[in-house]
Structure formats: structure tokens, C-alpha cells
Amino acid sequence: MNTPNPVVFVVDDDQHVRNALGRLLRSNGYSVQIYESASAFIHEADLRLAPACLLLDLQLPDISGIELQRQLDGNVPIVFISARDEFAPAIAAMKAGAMDYLLKPVHESVLFDAVERALEAGRRCFERRKLCEEIQRRVATLTPREREVMELVVAGRANKVIADELGAAEKTIKIHRARVMEKMGANSLPDLVHLDAHRDAHRAYRSAFGSALHN
């Protein structure tokens, strides 16, 4: 399956700035979605559909850009744009993981360079997320007992120990373990541990930004 075309989200409460950025980005071939507030973005944007980055105004009327960045928790690359040349907010944004911090008015070449870097990071985020979703799909095929066995296997328990903990025969645990490996597409214990780590990352992602995922 081909990766969908990336999206540039723009959040700015200044209509003139929003429209200007939208026109500029679209004229250079970018797909753009524009929002006037952080709340609108949180409730309407869907980060599952395509790789993305966020052009985010620092000063917003409802939720500040820094607060929105905190809520997103690294799940979409952010380029801050601000009319104020303030040292402290810029440092705070960059320490929290922002890709860049640009001052208005932004020169076209500077903007496009920042967007390209952010979208490249967005593509990596998107691919990791799709992998996590595939792992979740595999986990959903496990029976309740197989899930229990998987959790204990990943925790490093030997078959005999798992059998004792679950009150089952060791032979039965070996069968469950083999089915877990097959259903999860894991060729070895390190593979299974790696898959489970991605599953944990996906759970953290959904918890951090559940309202924008339209669950």
C-alpha cells in the first residue's frame, strides 16, 4: 500500500496569516488543513490518515502553542511560528522537541526548508504508527490465554514457570507459545519483545492524543 500524500496542518488565530500560509503552501504543492484554534485542531484533525507536520502559532486564544505541544507529546512534528522574538518560549519549545521556531513574517525558503524537515520526521512517525496498528491487529487475533502467555514470555518467564503461574501443563504452554509466535509473526523471542515494545508505544500514543484520533 502506498503512503498517502503528507499534510501540513496550520494553526493560527490570525485569519490573514492562516490564509497567506495556506495559499503559499498550496501553491508549492502541499496539502494543507487550516485551523483557527488549538481546540479546533484537537477536535477535527485526524493524524491517522497521512504523514503530517504542524505549523503552530505560539500565541493562541484558547490553548497556547506550548500547551498544545505538550498535549501532542511528540506525535506530530511541530514548527512554531511567532510574531514575538522571545527567548524563553523559543527555548521551551525546542527543548520540548519542536523541529523549528520561526519568526513572522517568514521568508518562503526558510518556511519550505522547515516544512520539508518536519514532514520527513512526520513520515517516520506515520510509518511507526502504522506498524503499531498492525501489531495491535495481530494481538487481537490471540485468545485470552495466548495473551497471558505472551505477556509472561515477554517478561522473560520460562515455559515451566509460566505453566506453574497459570496452573497448566508445560506441554500446553509450549503449544500456546508456538501459536503466539505464529500469530504475531515473530521468529524469535527478541522479535516478540520488539513487537511488544511497539505495542506499548502505540498505547502511549493513543492515550496522549485520543481526542484527535476519533476513536
N, C-alpha and C positions, 0 to 999 in steps of 0.2 A: 504494500500500500504506500502510495506517495505521501510525503509530508505536506500538509496544507500550506498555502501561502501565509507568511507571517503577518501579524497585525501590530500596528503601532497604536497603543491607547494614549490619548491625550486628556489630561485632567487639569483644567484651568478655569477659574471663575470669571475671567475676563473674556467676554464674547469676542472682542476684536482679536485677541491673541489666539483663542481657540480656532477661529475661522482662518486666520492667517497661517497658523501652523498646519491646519488641515489641508488648505489649498497647496501649500508648499510641498508637503509630504506626498500628497496625491499626484501632483504634477511630476514628481520624480518616481512614480510607480509604486508607492507604498499603499497598502490597505490601511485605512485609518478609522478608528472609532473615537468619538469625542464625547466628553462628559464635563458638566459644569461644576461638579462637586465630587468629593470623595465618596459620599453616601450613594450618589447615583452610580458611580463606578462599582462599588461593592455589590450593589443590588442588581445591576444589569449586565455587567461584564461576565463573560464565561471564558476562563483561562484554559479550559479543556480542549477547545476546538482547534487551536493552531498555536505555533510558536509566537511569542509576543514580547514586547517591551513596553514600558510605561514612561511617557513624558509627563512629569508631575510637578505642578506648581508648589512652591514651598508654603505660600500663604493661601489658605483656603477658608471659606466662611464656616464650614461645619466641623470637619476633621482636618487638622493640619497635615501637610505633606509628610512630616516626620512621623506623626501618629499612624497615618495610613501605611507608611513604610514598615512600621513596627507590626501592624496587623498582618501585612502580607508575608512577613517573616521569610523573605528571600525567595518567594515562589514566583516572582516575575522580576526581571532585571529593570532597575529604575534609573532614569536620567532626570535629575532635578533641574528645573528652570526657575529662576527667581529674578525679580526686579531689584532686589537688595543685595548689595555686596557685603554680606555679613559673615564674619569669620566663624563664629561659634556654630551656627546652623550648618554651614558647609562642612565643617569638621565632623559634626554629629552625623550628618547624612552619609559621609564617606566611611566613617567608622562602622556604621550600621550596614554597609555593603552596597551603597549606591554606585552605579557604574561611572557616573559623571555628575558635575554640578556646573550648570551653565547660567550665565547672566543675560537677561533680556536687555536690548534686542540681541538675538542670537544670529551670528553670521551663518549663512547657508552651509558652507563647507564644514564648519565646526559642528553644526547640528547633524548633518548627514553622517559624519565620522562617528559621532557619539551614538547615533541610532544604529548604525551598522554593527558597532561593537556590542551594543546591548542586544540586538537581535541575534547575533551569533551565540551569545550566552543564553538567550531565550530558546534557541533551537536545542541546545544541550538540555535545558530544563524540560522542554517538551518531550524529548526522547526518553529521558529518565522517567518522566511521569507515565508515558505510555507503557514502558517496561513494567513499572509498578502496577499499573492497571491489569496487565497481562498476568502478572504473578497473582494478583487478587483473584482473577478468573480461575486460575489453576487451583488455588486454595479452596475456592467454592466447590470444586469437584470432590474434595475429600469428605469422607464420612466423619462424624464427631469423634469416633475412636481414632481414626487416622490423624486427625488434627492433634489429639492428645499425644499420640506417639511422635508426631513431627516436633511438637514443642519440646518434648523430652530429649529427642535425638539431637536437636539443635543445641540444647543446653549441655550436651556432652555426655548424657547417660548411656551406659552400655545396655545391650538388649536384656541381660539378666536383671539389671537394676530397674529398667522400665517395667519388666514383667512383674517384679515384686511390688512396685508402686501402683500398678494398675490392676493387680490381682489376676493376671493372665499367665498363660503358659509362654515360655520363652519362644517356642516354635511359632505360636500365634503372633507374637510381637515381630518376629522376623518377617512373617507374611505381610503384616501391616506396614512394616518399614519398607519392604520392597514395593508395595503399592504406592506409598507416599513418594518414593523416588521416581517411580514411573509417571505418576500424575503430575508431579512438579517439574518433570523434565530435567532432573538432576542426575548427573553421572557419578557423583561422589559426595561425601559428607561436606567438604568445603563448598561445593556447588550449592548444596541445600542451605548452608549457613549464609552464603552470599544472597540467595534468593530471599531468605527470611529478613535479612538486613534491609533489602529494598522494600519489603512489605512494611516494615516498621517506618521507613521514611515516608511511604505513601500515607500511612495512618496519620503521621505528624502533619503532612501537607493538608489533608482533609480537615483536620482539627483547626489548623491555623487560618484557613480561608474557606470554611464550609459554606458561608452565605453566598459566595460568588460562584460556587460550583453547581448551584441549582439541584441539590440532591433531592 
